[in-house]
Structures are given as C-alpha cells and as structure tokens.
Amino acid sequence: MAAGNRCAHSSIHKLARRATGHVDGARERMRKRDGCEGAKPFGAKPGEAETLERIQGMRAVGASPLAIAQQLNAAGIPSRRGSKWHPFTVGRLLQRPQSKARA
C-alpha cells in the first residue's frame, strides 16, 4: 500500500483522469472494484481518539489552536503522518463534524 492514507491505486486514478478526462463515477467504480475506502477521519486509528479528546479538552478550557499545537509537539505526540502539529491542522480537526459530535 502507498505511504500515508492514500489509496494504493491513486496513481492509477490520476493517470486515468489525465488520459481520458474525468468520467462521472469512474473514481467510485474503481474504489468499489479495488476496495479502496479513502482516508479515515482522525480518531479512527489506534491512539487518535485519545489525542482528539486531548485536543478537545484543551480547546474547552480556551486554548487556541496555536497553543494546542505547541503543547502536542512539546509532549512528543506526532500527527497522523508522523510530523509536528500545526495550528491550521488543529483548527481543521476542531471544525469537523465528528469532532463536534464528541465534544
């Protein structure tokens, strides 16, 4: 499987779009055929639910996305892709419906 959360066939999807142009439903048919489900929401993988709860808890007491990102980085908690946290990423997680449902 390809690195990160991308479908193993994502390069094939790109080549198909370039060669033939976008065909309605082609991407969905390829995903069904190949079993590619796409990226999972943050919190679905092991350890992410705890991190999401920690982020929401910090936000509940008034911490800004910048402060939350700095605290996660200081604690050595990696982002999903193993890099450092950025305020924009934290803000996007807090805006997502699954984040609001758990808050």
N, C-alpha and C positions, 0 to 999 in steps of 0.2 A: 504494500500500500504506500502511497505517496506520503511525504512528510506533512505534518500538521493535520488539519481536519478536512483536507480536500479529498475528493473522490479519486480513486486510483485511475479513473478514466477521464479526468478533467482535461488532460492534453488532447485526448481524442475529441472531446466536446468542442474544444477551441478549433481544432483542425477542421472538423465537420462544418462549423459555422463559417469559417473562412472560405472553404472550398465551395459550399453550396448556398451560403447565406443562411440566415435564421429561418428554420422551418417550424411553424407552430406545432408545439407538442413534442418536438424531436428530443429535447433535453429530458422531458419527463419519461418518454418511452425508453430512452437509454438507461435512465436511473432504475426504472422498473425491471428492465431486462438484466442489468448488471448488478442490481442490489445496492446501489449507492444511495445512501439516505441523506447525504449532505451533512453540514456542521450541526452538531448538537448544541442546544442552548447552554450557556455557562451554568454550572450547577449539576449537570447530568453525569459528569465524570467523577471518579473517586477523588475525594478531598475538596472538590469545588463547592459542594453545598456548605461546608464549614467556612470556607473563605467568603462565600456570598453572605452568609449570616454575619460574619465579622464585619464585612463592608457595610451591610445594612445597619448593624448596631452602631458603628461609628457615625454613620450619617444621621441616625436617630438622635444622637446627642449633639448634633450640629457641626460635625467635622465636614470640611469642604472636600471635594474630590482630590484636590492637591494634597491636603493633609492625609487623606486616606491612602493615596498612592505612596506618599513618603513613609507612612507607618508600615504598609505592607512590604515595601522594599527594605526598610530597616530590620524588619522581622525575618527577612530572607524568604518570604513567600513568593514563589515565581508565578508569573501569569500563565495562562493556558499553554502558551508556546514556549515557556521557559525563560522569557526575558523579564525585564523590570516592568513595573506598573507605571502607567501614565495617567494623569488626571482625566484626559479625554476618555480613556478606556473605562475608568471607574464611573464616570458620569454616564456613559452609554449603558453600562450594566444596571445602574440605578433607574434608568428610564425604561428599560424593557419590561413588558407586561409580567413575565414570570418573576421578576424581581419585586414588582409592586404587590403581586399576589402573596408573596411570602412575608412581606414587611408587616 
